[in-house]
Amino acid sequence: MHTVQLEQLVQKLQTLPPQRVSEVEDFIDSLHQRERLASTQAALNAAETLLEEIWGNADDAHYDRL
């Protein structure tokens, strides 16, 4: 993010009442949480695909029934 954009955001935040600043902070936290969840889900999807390639074969089919 450009310094100018950050400065503009700070200026806008400074004009808000404290309750609204708290709401903005909560919103930012929720965005961070979404990003973390998306990263975690992407890693899980990649692992699942890889593990399916490793474990999803005819040689190991008898283990699937355990």
PDB file of N, CA, C, O and CB in Angstrom:
ATOM      1  N   MET A   1       0.861  -1.175   0.000  1.00  0.00           N
ATOM      2  CA  MET A   1       0.000   0.000   0.000  1.00  0.00           C
ATOM      3  C   MET A   1       0.897   1.224   0.000  1.00  0.00           C
ATOM      4  O   MET A   1       1.930   1.258   0.669  1.00  0.00           O
ATOM      5  CB  MET A   1      -0.974   0.006   1.229  1.00  0.00           C
ATOM      6  N   HIS A   2       0.498   2.198  -0.739  1.00  0.00           N
ATOM      7  CA  HIS A   2       1.295   3.417  -0.833  1.00  0.00           C
ATOM      8  C   HIS A   2       1.189   4.238   0.445  1.00  0.00           C
ATOM      9  O   HIS A   2       0.176   4.209   1.144  1.00  0.00           O
ATOM     10  CB  HIS A   2       0.853   4.253  -2.034  1.00  0.00           C
ATOM     11  N   THR A   3       2.245   4.960   0.727  1.00  0.00           N
ATOM     12  CA  THR A   3       2.281   5.800   1.921  1.00  0.00           C
ATOM     13  C   THR A   3       1.147   6.816   1.903  1.00  0.00           C
ATOM     14  O   THR A   3       0.555   7.110   2.942  1.00  0.00           O
ATOM     15  CB  THR A   3       3.631   6.517   2.031  1.00  0.00           C
ATOM     16  N   VAL A   4       0.845   7.349   0.726  1.00  0.00           N
ATOM     17  CA  VAL A   4      -0.227   8.346   0.609  1.00  0.00           C
ATOM     18  C   VAL A   4      -1.560   7.731   1.024  1.00  0.00           C
ATOM     19  O   VAL A   4      -2.341   8.364   1.734  1.00  0.00           O
ATOM     20  CB  VAL A   4      -0.314   8.895  -0.840  1.00  0.00           C
ATOM     21  N   GLN A   5      -1.823   6.511   0.587  1.00  0.00           N
ATOM     22  CA  GLN A   5      -3.069   5.840   0.955  1.00  0.00           C
ATOM     23  C   GLN A   5      -3.142   5.617   2.462  1.00  0.00           C
ATOM     24  O   GLN A   5      -4.190   5.813   3.076  1.00  0.00           O
ATOM     25  CB  GLN A   5      -3.196   4.501   0.216  1.00  0.00           C
ATOM     26  N   LEU A   6      -2.029   5.209   3.048  1.00  0.00           N
ATOM     27  CA  LEU A   6      -2.008   5.012   4.501  1.00  0.00           C
ATOM     28  C   LEU A   6      -2.270   6.320   5.235  1.00  0.00           C
ATOM     29  O   LEU A   6      -3.018   6.358   6.211  1.00  0.00           O
ATOM     30  CB  LEU A   6      -0.662   4.424   4.943  1.00  0.00           C
ATOM     31  N   GLU A   7      -1.656   7.371   4.761  1.00  0.00           N
ATOM     32  CA  GLU A   7      -1.862   8.680   5.394  1.00  0.00           C
ATOM     33  C   GLU A   7      -3.322   9.109   5.290  1.00  0.00           C
ATOM     34  O   GLU A   7      -3.882   9.655   6.241  1.00  0.00           O
ATOM     35  CB  GLU A   7      -0.953   9.742   4.748  1.00  0.00           C
ATOM     36  N   GLN A   8      -3.934   8.862   4.137  1.00  0.00           N
ATOM     37  CA  GLN A   8      -5.343   9.214   3.961  1.00  0.00           C
ATOM     38  C   GLN A   8      -6.228   8.397   4.907  1.00  0.00           C
ATOM     39  O   GLN A   8      -7.176   8.924   5.489  1.00  0.00           O
ATOM     40  CB  GLN A   8      -5.776   8.988   2.498  1.00  0.00           C
ATOM     41  N   LEU A   9      -5.917   7.127   5.052  1.00  0.00           N
ATOM     42  CA  LEU A   9      -6.688   6.296   5.978  1.00  0.00           C
ATOM     43  C   LEU A   9      -6.540   6.778   7.412  1.00  0.00           C
ATOM     44  O   LEU A   9      -7.518   6.843   8.156  1.00  0.00           O
ATOM     45  CB  LEU A   9      -6.250   4.839   5.873  1.00  0.00           C
ATOM     46  N   VAL A  10      -5.332   7.111   7.792  1.00  0.00           N
ATOM     47  CA  VAL A  10      -5.093   7.608   9.150  1.00  0.00           C
ATOM     48  C   VAL A  10      -5.873   8.895   9.376  1.00  0.00           C
ATOM     49  O   VAL A  10      -6.484   9.072  10.430  1.00  0.00           O
ATOM     50  CB  VAL A  10      -3.581   7.844   9.394  1.00  0.00           C
ATOM     51  N   GLN A  11      -5.858   9.789   8.406  1.00  0.00           N
ATOM     52  CA  GLN A  11      -6.597  11.048   8.538  1.00  0.00           C
ATOM     53  C   GLN A  11      -8.093  10.781   8.707  1.00  0.00           C
ATOM     54  O   GLN A  11      -8.749  11.411   9.536  1.00  0.00           O
ATOM     55  CB  GLN A  11      -6.353  11.949   7.309  1.00  0.00           C
ATOM     56  N   LYS A  12      -8.618   9.864   7.933  1.00  0.00           N
ATOM     57  CA  LYS A  12     -10.041   9.534   8.048  1.00  0.00           C
ATOM     58  C   LYS A  12     -10.355   8.908   9.404  1.00  0.00           C
ATOM     59  O   LYS A  12     -11.375   9.220  10.020  1.00  0.00           O
ATOM     60  CB  LYS A  12     -10.461   8.580   6.921  1.00  0.00           C
ATOM     61  N   LEU A  13      -9.473   8.027   9.862  1.00  0.00           N
ATOM     62  CA  LEU A  13      -9.675   7.409  11.170  1.00  0.00           C
ATOM     63  C   LEU A  13      -9.664   8.442  12.289  1.00  0.00           C
ATOM     64  O   LEU A  13     -10.429   8.338  13.247  1.00  0.00           O
ATOM     65  CB  LEU A  13      -8.607   6.358  11.426  1.00  0.00           C
ATOM     66  N   GLN A  14      -8.810   9.418  12.166  1.00  0.00           N
ATOM     67  CA  GLN A  14      -8.697  10.442  13.203  1.00  0.00           C
ATOM     68  C   GLN A  14      -9.954  11.290  13.322  1.00  0.00           C
ATOM     69  O   GLN A  14     -10.176  11.922  14.355  1.00  0.00           O
ATOM     70  CB  GLN A  14      -7.510  11.334  12.922  1.00  0.00           C
ATOM     71  N   THR A  15     -10.776  11.314  12.286  1.00  0.00           N
ATOM     72  CA  THR A  15     -12.004  12.112  12.339  1.00  0.00           C
ATOM     73  C   THR A  15     -13.186  11.324  12.900  1.00  0.00           C
ATOM     74  O   THR A  15     -14.241  11.895  13.178  1.00  0.00           O
ATOM     75  CB  THR A  15     -12.348  12.626  10.951  1.00  0.00           C
ATOM     76  N   LEU A  16     -13.011  10.022  13.066  1.00  0.00           N
ATOM     77  CA  LEU A  16     -14.102   9.185  13.563  1.00  0.00           C
ATOM     78  C   LEU A  16     -14.175   9.205  15.086  1.00  0.00           C
ATOM     79  O   LEU A  16     -13.160   9.364  15.765  1.00  0.00           O
ATOM     80  CB  LEU A  16     -13.933   7.750  13.069  1.00  0.00           C
ATOM     81  N   PRO A  17     -15.382   9.042  15.614  1.00  0.00           N
ATOM     82  CA  PRO A  17     -15.510   8.882  17.065  1.00  0.00           C
ATOM     83  C   PRO A  17     -14.919   7.530  17.491  1.00  0.00           C
ATOM     84  O   PRO A  17     -14.833   6.608  16.680  1.00  0.00           O
ATOM     85  CB  PRO A  17     -17.006   8.990  17.505  1.00  0.00           C
ATOM     86  N   PRO A  18     -14.519   7.418  18.743  1.00  0.00           N
ATOM     87  CA  PRO A  18     -13.863   6.188  19.217  1.00  0.00           C
ATOM     88  C   PRO A  18     -14.642   4.904  18.925  1.00  0.00           C
ATOM     89  O   PRO A  18     -14.045   3.883  18.583  1.00  0.00           O
ATOM     90  CB  PRO A  18     -13.634   6.288  20.693  1.00  0.00           C
ATOM     91  N   GLN A  19     -15.954   4.948  19.057  1.00  0.00           N
ATOM     92  CA  GLN A  19     -16.759   3.742  18.799  1.00  0.00           C
ATOM     93  C   GLN A  19     -16.608   3.290  17.348  1.00  0.00           C
ATOM     94  O   GLN A  19     -16.520   2.093  17.075  1.00  0.00           O
ATOM     95  CB  GLN A  19     -18.249   4.006  19.118  1.00  0.00           C
ATOM     96  N   ARG A  20     -16.578   4.234  16.429  1.00  0.00           N
ATOM     97  CA  ARG A  20     -16.432   3.881  15.014  1.00  0.00           C
ATOM     98  C   ARG A  20     -15.031   3.348  14.729  1.00  0.00           C
ATOM     99  O   ARG A  20     -14.866   2.442  13.912  1.00  0.00           O
ATOM    100  CB  ARG A  20     -16.725   5.100  14.121  1.00  0.00           C
ATOM    101  N   VAL A  21     -14.033   3.897  15.390  1.00  0.00           N
ATOM    102  CA  VAL A  21     -12.665   3.400  15.219  1.00  0.00           C
ATOM    103  C   VAL A  21     -12.606   1.943  15.671  1.00  0.00           C
ATOM    104  O   VAL A  21     -11.949   1.115  15.040  1.00  0.00           O
ATOM    105  CB  VAL A  21     -11.644   4.272  16.022  1.00  0.00           C
ATOM    106  N   SER A  22     -13.285   1.646  16.746  1.00  0.00           N
ATOM    107  CA  SER A  22     -13.346   0.270  17.240  1.00  0.00           C
ATOM    108  C   SER A  22     -14.011  -0.645  16.214  1.00  0.00           C
ATOM    109  O   SER A  22     -13.573  -1.780  16.022  1.00  0.00           O
ATOM    110  CB  SER A  22     -14.108   0.211  18.575  1.00  0.00           C
ATOM    111  N   GLU A  23     -15.048  -0.168  15.563  1.00  0.00           N
ATOM    112  CA  GLU A  23     -15.728  -0.952  14.530  1.00  0.00           C
ATOM    113  C   GLU A  23     -14.805  -1.194  13.340  1.00  0.00           C
ATOM    114  O   GLU A  23     -14.787  -2.285  12.770  1.00  0.00           O
ATOM    115  CB  GLU A  23     -17.010  -0.240  14.070  1.00  0.00           C
ATOM    116  N   VAL A  24     -14.045  -0.176  12.971  1.00  0.00           N
ATOM    117  CA  VAL A  24     -13.086  -0.320  11.873  1.00  0.00           C
ATOM    118  C   VAL A  24     -12.039  -1.370  12.241  1.00  0.00           C
ATOM    119  O   VAL A  24     -11.677  -2.212  11.419  1.00  0.00           O
ATOM    120  CB  VAL A  24     -12.405   1.043  11.550  1.00  0.00           C
ATOM    121  N   GLU A  25     -11.566  -1.314  13.463  1.00  0.00           N
ATOM    122  CA  GLU A  25     -10.578  -2.293  13.916  1.00  0.00           C
ATOM    123  C   GLU A  25     -11.156  -3.708  13.872  1.00  0.00           C
ATOM    124  O   GLU A  25     -10.476  -4.643  13.449  1.00  0.00           O
ATOM    125  CB  GLU A  25     -10.103  -1.957  15.343  1.00  0.00           C
ATOM    126  N   ASP A  26     -12.400  -3.867  14.304  1.00  0.00           N
ATOM    127  CA  ASP A  26     -13.055  -5.178  14.247  1.00  0.00           C
ATOM    128  C   ASP A  26     -13.162  -5.672  12.805  1.00  0.00           C
ATOM    129  O   ASP A  26     -12.943  -6.849  12.521  1.00  0.00           O
ATOM    130  CB  ASP A  26     -14.456  -5.107  14.888  1.00  0.00           C
ATOM    131  N   PHE A  27     -13.499  -4.760  11.907  1.00  0.00           N
ATOM    132  CA  PHE A  27     -13.613  -5.123  10.494  1.00  0.00           C
ATOM    133  C   PHE A  27     -12.260  -5.573   9.942  1.00  0.00           C
ATOM    134  O   PHE A  27     -12.174  -6.575   9.231  1.00  0.00           O
ATOM    135  CB  PHE A  27     -14.155  -3.936   9.673  1.00  0.00           C
ATOM    136  N   ILE A  28     -11.219  -4.835  10.271  1.00  0.00           N
ATOM    137  CA  ILE A  28      -9.873  -5.201   9.818  1.00  0.00           C
ATOM    138  C   ILE A  28      -9.488  -6.566  10.371  1.00  0.00           C
ATOM    139  O   ILE A  28      -8.920  -7.391   9.656  1.00  0.00           O
ATOM    140  CB  ILE A  28      -8.837  -4.134  10.251  1.00  0.00           C
ATOM    141  N   ASP A  29      -9.795  -6.803  11.633  1.00  0.00           N
ATOM    142  CA  ASP A  29      -9.512  -8.109  12.234  1.00  0.00           C
ATOM    143  C   ASP A  29     -10.250  -9.223  11.499  1.00  0.00           C
ATOM    144  O   ASP A  29      -9.699 -10.304  11.294  1.00  0.00           O
ATOM    145  CB  ASP A  29      -9.901  -8.111  13.719  1.00  0.00           C
ATOM    146  N   SER A  30     -11.494  -8.963  11.103  1.00  0.00           N
ATOM    147  CA  SER A  30     -12.260  -9.991  10.391  1.00  0.00           C
ATOM    148  C   SER A  30     -11.661 -10.259   9.011  1.00  0.00           C
ATOM    149  O   SER A  30     -11.676 -11.396   8.539  1.00  0.00           O
ATOM    150  CB  SER A  30     -13.733  -9.565  10.255  1.00  0.00           C
ATOM    151  N   LEU A  31     -11.138  -9.224   8.366  1.00  0.00           N
ATOM    152  CA  LEU A  31     -10.467  -9.422   7.077  1.00  0.00           C
ATOM    153  C   LEU A  31      -9.215 -10.284   7.242  1.00  0.00           C
ATOM    154  O   LEU A  31      -8.953 -11.175   6.434  1.00  0.00           O
ATOM    155  CB  LEU A  31     -10.097  -8.064   6.448  1.00  0.00           C
ATOM    156  N   HIS A  32      -8.453 -10.010   8.289  1.00  0.00           N
ATOM    157  CA  HIS A  32      -7.264 -10.826   8.564  1.00  0.00           C
ATOM    158  C   HIS A  32      -7.658 -12.277   8.824  1.00  0.00           C
ATOM    159  O   HIS A  32      -6.991 -13.198   8.351  1.00  0.00           O
ATOM    160  CB  HIS A  32      -6.485 -10.262   9.772  1.00  0.00           C
ATOM    161  N   GLN A  33      -8.718 -12.477   9.559  1.00  0.00           N
ATOM    162  CA  GLN A  33      -9.190 -13.829   9.862  1.00  0.00           C
ATOM    163  C   GLN A  33      -9.579 -14.559   8.581  1.00  0.00           C
ATOM    164  O   GLN A  33      -9.251 -15.733   8.413  1.00  0.00           O
ATOM    165  CB  GLN A  33     -10.385 -13.781  10.832  1.00  0.00           C
ATOM    166  N   ARG A  34     -10.271 -13.877   7.685  1.00  0.00           N
ATOM    167  CA  ARG A  34     -10.654 -14.492   6.408  1.00  0.00           C
ATOM    168  C   ARG A  34      -9.425 -14.913   5.616  1.00  0.00           C
ATOM    169  O   ARG A  34      -9.396 -15.993   5.025  1.00  0.00           O
ATOM    170  CB  ARG A  34     -11.506 -13.522   5.576  1.00  0.00           C
ATOM    171  N   GLU A  35      -8.405 -14.051   5.609  1.00  0.00           N
ATOM    172  CA  GLU A  35      -7.168 -14.371   4.891  1.00  0.00           C
ATOM    173  C   GLU A  35      -6.493 -15.599   5.487  1.00  0.00           C
ATOM    174  O   GLU A  35      -6.027 -16.472   4.755  1.00  0.00           O
ATOM    175  CB  GLU A  35      -6.205 -13.176   4.922  1.00  0.00           C
ATOM    176  N   ARG A  36      -6.441 -15.668   6.811  1.00  0.00           N
ATOM    177  CA  ARG A  36      -5.831 -16.833   7.464  1.00  0.00           C
ATOM    178  C   ARG A  36      -6.616 -18.101   7.140  1.00  0.00           C
ATOM    179  O   ARG A  36      -6.027 -19.145   6.860  1.00  0.00           O
ATOM    180  CB  ARG A  36      -5.762 -16.624   8.994  1.00  0.00           C
ATOM    181  N   LEU A  37      -7.935 -18.011   7.178  1.00  0.00           N
ATOM    182  CA  LEU A  37      -8.763 -19.179   6.874  1.00  0.00           C
ATOM    183  C   LEU A  37      -8.596 -19.613   5.424  1.00  0.00           C
ATOM    184  O   LEU A  37      -8.546 -20.807   5.129  1.00  0.00           O
ATOM    185  CB  LEU A  37     -10.233 -18.878   7.163  1.00  0.00           C
ATOM    186  N   ALA A  38      -8.511 -18.646   4.524  1.00  0.00           N
ATOM    187  CA  ALA A  38      -8.322 -18.970   3.109  1.00  0.00           C
ATOM    188  C   ALA A  38      -6.976 -19.657   2.896  1.00  0.00           C
ATOM    189  O   ALA A  38      -6.883 -20.612   2.125  1.00  0.00           O
ATOM    190  CB  ALA A  38      -8.416 -17.698   2.242  1.00  0.00           C
ATOM    191  N   SER A  39      -5.942 -19.181   3.569  1.00  0.00           N
ATOM    192  CA  SER A  39      -4.620 -19.804   3.457  1.00  0.00           C
ATOM    193  C   SER A  39      -4.638 -21.216   4.014  1.00  0.00           C
ATOM    194  O   SER A  39      -4.070 -22.134   3.422  1.00  0.00           O
ATOM    195  CB  SER A  39      -3.564 -18.966   4.186  1.00  0.00           C
ATOM    196  N   THR A  40      -5.289 -21.384   5.151  1.00  0.00           N
ATOM    197  CA  THR A  40      -5.384 -22.707   5.762  1.00  0.00           C
ATOM    198  C   THR A  40      -6.153 -23.661   4.861  1.00  0.00           C
ATOM    199  O   THR A  40      -5.755 -24.813   4.689  1.00  0.00           O
ATOM    200  CB  THR A  40      -6.057 -22.619   7.137  1.00  0.00           C
ATOM    201  N   GLN A  41      -7.245 -23.190   4.289  1.00  0.00           N
ATOM    202  CA  GLN A  41      -8.049 -24.036   3.408  1.00  0.00           C
ATOM    203  C   GLN A  41      -7.259 -24.424   2.170  1.00  0.00           C
ATOM    204  O   GLN A  41      -7.344 -25.568   1.723  1.00  0.00           O
ATOM    205  CB  GLN A  41      -9.345 -23.320   3.007  1.00  0.00           C
ATOM    206  N   ALA A  42      -6.497 -23.503   1.609  1.00  0.00           N
ATOM    207  CA  ALA A  42      -5.678 -23.810   0.436  1.00  0.00           C
ATOM    208  C   ALA A  42      -4.641 -24.880   0.771  1.00  0.00           C
ATOM    209  O   ALA A  42      -4.404 -25.788  -0.025  1.00  0.00           O
ATOM    210  CB  ALA A  42      -4.983 -22.538  -0.085  1.00  0.00           C
ATOM    211  N   ALA A  43      -4.029 -24.773   1.939  1.00  0.00           N
ATOM    212  CA  ALA A  43      -3.045 -25.775   2.359  1.00  0.00           C
ATOM    213  C   ALA A  43      -3.710 -27.135   2.559  1.00  0.00           C
ATOM    214  O   ALA A  43      -3.157 -28.162   2.167  1.00  0.00           O
ATOM    215  CB  ALA A  43      -2.343 -25.330   3.658  1.00  0.00           C
ATOM    216  N   LEU A  44      -4.891 -27.143   3.166  1.00  0.00           N
ATOM    217  CA  LEU A  44      -5.614 -28.405   3.359  1.00  0.00           C
ATOM    218  C   LEU A  44      -5.987 -29.048   2.028  1.00  0.00           C
ATOM    219  O   LEU A  44      -5.878 -30.263   1.866  1.00  0.00           O
ATOM    220  CB  LEU A  44      -6.875 -28.170   4.192  1.00  0.00           C
ATOM    221  N   ASN A  45      -6.425 -28.231   1.083  1.00  0.00           N
ATOM    222  CA  ASN A  45      -6.785 -28.758  -0.232  1.00  0.00           C
ATOM    223  C   ASN A  45      -5.573 -29.361  -0.933  1.00  0.00           C
ATOM    224  O   ASN A  45      -5.668 -30.426  -1.543  1.00  0.00           O
ATOM    225  CB  ASN A  45      -7.397 -27.656  -1.099  1.00  0.00           C
ATOM    226  N   ALA A  46      -4.438 -28.680  -0.843  1.00  0.00           N
ATOM    227  CA  ALA A  46      -3.219 -29.192  -1.463  1.00  0.00           C
ATOM    228  C   ALA A  46      -2.789 -30.497  -0.804  1.00  0.00           C
ATOM    229  O   ALA A  46      -2.404 -31.444  -1.489  1.00  0.00           O
ATOM    230  CB  ALA A  46      -2.091 -28.154  -1.373  1.00  0.00           C
ATOM    231  N   ALA A  47      -2.854 -30.549   0.520  1.00  0.00           N
ATOM    232  CA  ALA A  47      -2.469 -31.765   1.239  1.00  0.00           C
ATOM    233  C   ALA A  47      -3.410 -32.913   0.898  1.00  0.00           C
ATOM    234  O   ALA A  47      -2.968 -34.046   0.708  1.00  0.00           O
ATOM    235  CB  ALA A  47      -2.463 -31.518   2.756  1.00  0.00           C
ATOM    236  N   GLU A  48      -4.691 -32.627   0.822  1.00  0.00           N
ATOM    237  CA  GLU A  48      -5.664 -33.671   0.514  1.00  0.00           C
ATOM    238  C   GLU A  48      -5.399 -34.266  -0.866  1.00  0.00           C
ATOM    239  O   GLU A  48      -5.461 -35.483  -1.045  1.00  0.00           O
ATOM    240  CB  GLU A  48      -7.092 -33.111   0.587  1.00  0.00           C
ATOM    241  N   THR A  49      -5.105 -33.413  -1.828  1.00  0.00           N
ATOM    242  CA  THR A  49      -4.808 -33.882  -3.180  1.00  0.00           C
ATOM    243  C   THR A  49      -3.561 -34.760  -3.184  1.00  0.00           C
ATOM    244  O   THR A  49      -3.544 -35.825  -3.801  1.00  0.00           O
ATOM    245  CB  THR A  49      -4.622 -32.691  -4.134  1.00  0.00           C
ATOM    246  N   LEU A  50      -2.534 -34.311  -2.501  1.00  0.00           N
ATOM    247  CA  LEU A  50      -1.286 -35.071  -2.432  1.00  0.00           C
ATOM    248  C   LEU A  50      -1.494 -36.411  -1.727  1.00  0.00           C
ATOM    249  O   LEU A  50      -1.030 -37.448  -2.201  1.00  0.00           O
ATOM    250  CB  LEU A  50      -0.206 -34.258  -1.709  1.00  0.00           C
ATOM    251  N   LEU A  51      -2.187 -36.383  -0.604  1.00  0.00           N
ATOM    252  CA  LEU A  51      -2.421 -37.621   0.138  1.00  0.00           C
ATOM    253  C   LEU A  51      -3.292 -38.597  -0.645  1.00  0.00           C
ATOM    254  O   LEU A  51      -3.100 -39.810  -0.558  1.00  0.00           O
ATOM    255  CB  LEU A  51      -3.069 -37.313   1.479  1.00  0.00           C
ATOM    256  N   GLU A  52      -4.232 -38.083  -1.393  1.00  0.00           N
ATOM    257  CA  GLU A  52      -5.070 -38.957  -2.219  1.00  0.00           C
ATOM    258  C   GLU A  52      -4.210 -39.670  -3.262  1.00  0.00           C
ATOM    259  O   GLU A  52      -4.431 -40.846  -3.552  1.00  0.00           O
ATOM    260  CB  GLU A  52      -6.198 -38.144  -2.911  1.00  0.00           C
ATOM    261  N   GLU A  53      -3.236 -38.963  -3.822  1.00  0.00           N
ATOM    262  CA  GLU A  53      -2.333 -39.590  -4.790  1.00  0.00           C
ATOM    263  C   GLU A  53      -1.499 -40.681  -4.121  1.00  0.00           C
ATOM    264  O   GLU A  53      -1.238 -41.722  -4.723  1.00  0.00           O
ATOM    265  CB  GLU A  53      -1.411 -38.534  -5.431  1.00  0.00           C
ATOM    266  N   ILE A  54      -1.087 -40.446  -2.895  1.00  0.00           N
ATOM    267  CA  ILE A  54      -0.241 -41.412  -2.185  1.00  0.00           C
ATOM    268  C   ILE A  54      -1.060 -42.601  -1.704  1.00  0.00           C
ATOM    269  O   ILE A  54      -0.667 -43.749  -1.913  1.00  0.00           O
ATOM    270  CB  ILE A  54       0.463 -40.742  -0.994  1.00  0.00           C
ATOM    271  N   TRP A  55      -2.187 -42.341  -1.068  1.00  0.00           N
ATOM    272  CA  TRP A  55      -2.967 -43.397  -0.425  1.00  0.00           C
ATOM    273  C   TRP A  55      -4.056 -43.994  -1.305  1.00  0.00           C
ATOM    274  O   TRP A  55      -4.527 -45.101  -1.045  1.00  0.00           O
ATOM    275  CB  TRP A  55      -3.586 -42.867   0.816  1.00  0.00           C
ATOM    276  N   GLY A  56      -4.450 -43.286  -2.320  1.00  0.00           N
ATOM    277  CA  GLY A  56      -5.561 -43.753  -3.147  1.00  0.00           C
ATOM    278  C   GLY A  56      -5.094 -44.667  -4.267  1.00  0.00           C
ATOM    279  O   GLY A  56      -5.263 -44.348  -5.443  1.00  0.00           O
ATOM    280  N   ASN A  57      -4.513 -45.790  -3.912  1.00  0.00           N
ATOM    281  CA  ASN A  57      -4.049 -46.718  -4.939  1.00  0.00           C
ATOM    282  C   ASN A  57      -4.523 -48.133  -4.604  1.00  0.00           C
ATOM    283  O   ASN A  57      -4.878 -48.438  -3.465  1.00  0.00           O
ATOM    284  CB  ASN A  57      -2.500 -46.674  -5.065  1.00  0.00           C
ATOM    285  N   ALA A  58      -4.516 -48.976  -5.621  1.00  0.00           N
ATOM    286  CA  ALA A  58      -5.031 -50.339  -5.466  1.00  0.00           C
ATOM    287  C   ALA A  58      -4.194 -51.165  -4.493  1.00  0.00           C
ATOM    288  O   ALA A  58      -4.730 -52.028  -3.798  1.00  0.00           O
ATOM    289  CB  ALA A  58      -5.079 -51.034  -6.818  1.00  0.00           C
ATOM    290  N   ASP A  59      -2.895 -50.914  -4.437  1.00  0.00           N
ATOM    291  CA  ASP A  59      -2.023 -51.691  -3.550  1.00  0.00           C
ATOM    292  C   ASP A  59      -2.398 -51.521  -2.078  1.00  0.00           C
ATOM    293  O   ASP A  59      -2.200 -52.434  -1.277  1.00  0.00           O
ATOM    294  CB  ASP A  59      -0.571 -51.283  -3.759  1.00  0.00           C
ATOM    295  N   ASP A  60      -2.929 -50.376  -1.729  1.00  0.00           N
ATOM    296  CA  ASP A  60      -3.273 -50.100  -0.334  1.00  0.00           C
ATOM    297  C   ASP A  60      -4.772 -50.229  -0.051  1.00  0.00           C
ATOM    298  O   ASP A  60      -5.234 -49.817   1.013  1.00  0.00           O
ATOM    299  CB  ASP A  60      -2.809 -48.711   0.038  1.00  0.00           C
ATOM    300  N   ALA A  61      -5.523 -50.785  -0.973  1.00  0.00           N
ATOM    301  CA  ALA A  61      -6.978 -50.842  -0.833  1.00  0.00           C
ATOM    302  C   ALA A  61      -7.411 -51.605   0.413  1.00  0.00           C
ATOM    303  O   ALA A  61      -8.425 -51.269   1.025  1.00  0.00           O
ATOM    304  CB  ALA A  61      -7.593 -51.482  -2.059  1.00  0.00           C
ATOM    305  N   HIS A  62      -6.650 -52.633   0.795  1.00  0.00           N
ATOM    306  CA  HIS A  62      -7.051 -53.401   1.980  1.00  0.00           C
ATOM    307  C   HIS A  62      -6.955 -52.557   3.254  1.00  0.00           C
ATOM    308  O   HIS A  62      -7.656 -52.842   4.226  1.00  0.00           O
ATOM    309  CB  HIS A  62      -6.177 -54.659   2.118  1.00  0.00           C
ATOM    310  N   TYR A  63      -6.110 -51.534   3.272  1.00  0.00           N
ATOM    311  CA  TYR A  63      -6.028 -50.647   4.440  1.00  0.00           C
ATOM    312  C   TYR A  63      -7.254 -49.735   4.545  1.00  0.00           C
ATOM    313  O   TYR A  63      -7.602 -49.279   5.634  1.00  0.00           O
ATOM    314  CB  TYR A  63      -4.753 -49.796   4.368  1.00  0.00           C
ATOM    315  N   ASP A  64      -7.898 -49.477   3.419  1.00  0.00           N
ATOM    316  CA  ASP A  64      -9.088 -48.616   3.420  1.00  0.00           C
ATOM    317  C   ASP A  64     -10.219 -49.223   4.244  1.00  0.00           C
ATOM    318  O   ASP A  64     -11.083 -48.501   4.742  1.00  0.00           O
ATOM    319  CB  ASP A  64      -9.565 -48.368   1.987  1.00  0.00           C
ATOM    320  N   ARG A  65     -10.218 -50.530   4.388  1.00  0.00           N
ATOM    321  CA  ARG A  65     -11.296 -51.211   5.108  1.00  0.00           C
ATOM    322  C   ARG A  65     -11.043 -51.295   6.608  1.00  0.00           C
ATOM    323  O   ARG A  65     -11.911 -51.756   7.349  1.00  0.00           O
ATOM    324  CB  ARG A  65     -11.485 -52.602   4.554  1.00  0.00           C
ATOM    325  N   LEU A  66      -9.890 -50.866   7.065  1.00  0.00           N
ATOM    326  CA  LEU A  66      -9.565 -50.945   8.499  1.00  0.00           C
ATOM    327  C   LEU A  66     -10.268 -49.895   9.305  1.00  0.00           C
ATOM    328  O   LEU A  66     -10.097 -49.834  10.523  1.00  0.00           O
ATOM    329  CB  LEU A  66      -8.085 -50.818   8.711  1.00  0.00           C
TER     330      LEU A  66
END
